[in-house]
Amino acid sequence: MRVTSKSALINVMARAAEKAGRGLIRDFGEVEHLQVSRKGPADFVSQADLRAERMLREELAKVRPDFGFLMEESGESPGRGSERWIVDPLDGTTNFLHGIPHWAVSIAAERDGEIIAGVVYDAAKDELFWAERGGGAFVNDRRLRVAARRDLPSTLIGTGIPFLGVGDHPKYLASLARVMAQTAGVRRNGAAALDLCWVAAGRFDGFWEYGLKPWDVAAGMLIVREAGGFVTEIGGGANPVFGGSVIAANDHLMKPLTALILGT
């Protein structure tokens, strides 16, 4: 199924994400010249992140001046109402800095604590994933639907490895071993927002990761849900945006995949 029009809100988000993406593509071609600093173990920020974040703030504030912001690099800025943008200007920075074309711009719109719209732009592939609450999920103009597989042995599962000092690595590695033993394969692509979109597109049958921040999850979570999938905190919490962990899958796989990850 194809769609011919986007809402005004999605158009605002898409234009900002695509403009930031074009700037990032230019930086991606000259990545060896970027200044890079370290925020923590294996956690980097580059000139490209900072330029993209400044541009996104300017573009979004210009058309929605009352919205607040929650952004990866500059933190939280309250708005004049109950709406705010949750923004990751460059999800997958480490991939970007190593010349790996798996990274994205992620923007979510939140109202009264609920995510109402999400856009994730994969500039390297020119794929714009987007969803508005109650309106379905799309990539460019094509409708998305999660994969329909029901049996774990045939599934391909995505994951992310938590940063040192953030997650319990022995616990994570034990869960990884269990999932590897019971599925067709596990992939670690390194960009959670985009990996969630791959669940929405049916490329991954499921995804899990610990140690996440709201900007990693907010847009991708809505896109998965609007594609017919389920997203929760690992262990069942209802708000993965602020819970620090996420598991996503279709309704048939959610329970057995969660049990496998938790070892229950």
Summary of the structure (lengths in Angstrom):
residues: 264
radius of gyration: 17.4
end to end distance: 39.0
largest distance: 50.6
contacts: 944
relative contact order: 0.14
helix: 37%
strand: 28%
